[in-house]
Amino acid sequence: MTSAIGAVFWLAFAIGAVVAALLVPSGWWTWLIWLAVVLLLLAPIPGLTFVPSVRFRIHRWEVTEIAVHVRHGWLTVVDEIVPLSRVQTVDSTQGPLMRHFGLRTVKVSTASSAGIVEIACLDDALALEVVAKLVAITAATPEDAT
Amino acid sequence: MPPEDDWQRLAGWTAVVSPISTLRQAIVPVVVGAFGAGQANPLIGLLVAVGIAMVAAVIGLIPWLTTRYRVTPTHLEVRKGLLNRTTLTARLDRVRSVDLNSTLVHRALGVTKVSVGTGVDEGQINLDSLTKDAAARLRRELLHATPSPSATDPVEASGDNASTVAAPARDVAPGPITDDGEVIARLDWSWIKYAPLNLKNLAIAIGGLAAFFGAFSELIPWERTIGIRVDDGEINGRPIESFLDMLLFAIPIALVVAVLVWAAGSCVGYVVRWWDLQVVREQGREGTTLRRSFGLTSTRATTVEEAKVRGATSTVGPLIGLAGGADLNLLTTGLDDNFPAVLPTAPESVVSTVGKDILGEDAFSAPLTGHGPLPRRRYWFRALIGTAIGTSVTLVLTVLIGVYGDLWLWWLPLAVLVVGLFFELLGAELAYRHLGHALTERYLVVRAGSFTTVRTALQTEGVIGWRVKQSFFDRRLGLAQVTAMTAAGREHVEVPDVPLETAVALATAATPRTVSEFVE
């Protein structure tokens, strides 16, 4: 979905490059501009075809009584674990597109700026359930969050 | 002395100090404005200058007239502002650091600026300025006062109406505060040898000089001051070629002079900055505090609750390392600067002794586990790729210059190849040799870096999460980039290029409760 938006941008760049190719006086650099046009047209193809399914296959999450665990990425795979005793805030966000598809992202922040964990694009109802659960558990853990 | 719960004013000298600091920020526009007006008519220029000085004096009076502070048994309260009256209230048990800073002006007048850190990110409370005694008393009240009965009560219950509670007598010794406490470290003048080796300061100095000449080069009358006039292809009327032979001598001499000036200047700067450095451990309200004080012209004294220390790093820079020195920084939470330097660059033995003292165990000397042969392969491979790219780029440039400029610099790519290969491979090997981690009783210890080595010791208590990152190439090699999230210091500690199993084992061992259930 985000890749679709990305594709629109790539397309815009490609059109810009075509315009440039037509406007700029021709010379030895003309073929470079056309090469750029082709690359810009090819660039979004992975994002529109197989990348989302790979991302979806890799993405997983788990909330237990003790910690949140999220795995995401496609070329680079990232695993994140944050114990609930160290959670400071739990947010949920929903952009316009996400609202259309009934999705919601849960964001768990800790006292560290490096310690922000996102569970991206959950089902709306499920996301709210997860938020409620996280809030209930973190409120019940009395430790200092630093 | 007034009773403890009375509102107190700033020192009278504030009326002098604050206009000076206000003026210092506005000095350039003021001078330019007065100068501009003065060129048209000297009288107007004078009037403008006097007017600005009077405005500054009035502005300077406002803080003194409007600021009041007091320490109740549970809170520090500060009221300030002329039109917008604000009252700042900080719970004493949330006060985490107290800084006393005085510039030369402050010192001449016997006053000092007090900054109170409360753990809120923008929450520094500044009192500029107090008399020395008042500042020392305030510092002691904030961090070291023996808690009176009402202050030891659970404060959570009624924190808000505490200001209405009458303050009971408190056993704070009036008068000058003596420096009691255990001295952890003191400046040793032999450390001054590290001052000229500090490349970071050298870069700052060169940057400053460059900016200065960049800004004022138009204004400097080169011809009149050093008698050099550069015209088209000629210097002082003689062709440039006749100076090339002279340059052969002039450049080495200039370099030697520059090195000598830098050596002398950096040593003087070092003396002025670190004069009378002391790191002292004192008994505070809740647990011990660390106090570091130093400075010749302007003095700084920083006090930090030791409970906020989550670890420390020891950094060995390239030249400093060859001279056997290292830097010691603390990793703290909730302070204004969470990566405070404890000492100037000092010998490694001192850094490890002081580090051991503050960390409570000898984490810096813990034997490290290496990361196996894979990182070495990766670093050497990267070094070779880097050199290859650098050499081919130079080769292409050389050919281009040769074809278009008819100037064959055949030795240039060769030089890049030899020098680049040497430094890249040296860096790769060092990076591999330095790589390692360990888990002591309370600390996660990591060492990484090639020419600059950083050894970090972070309390496992201070780890608030883990991130394990594997790029495509990482997965092929079975390596992982591990980040320990923390609220202390730079907020993350990296363990680069660890074999995945080792990474999982490390995270499990460091924070068993969190990680163990996710290990497949």
Interface residues (C-beta under 8 A of the other chain):
Chain A: E62 T64 I66 A67 H69 L75 T76 V77 V78 D79 E80 I81 V82 P83 R86 T110 A111 S112 S113 A114 G115 V117 A145 T146
Chain B: T333 G334 G462 I464 G465 W466 R467 V468 K469 Q470 S471 F472 D474 R475 T483 M485 T486 A487 A488 E491 H492 A507 T511 R513 T514 V515 E517 F518
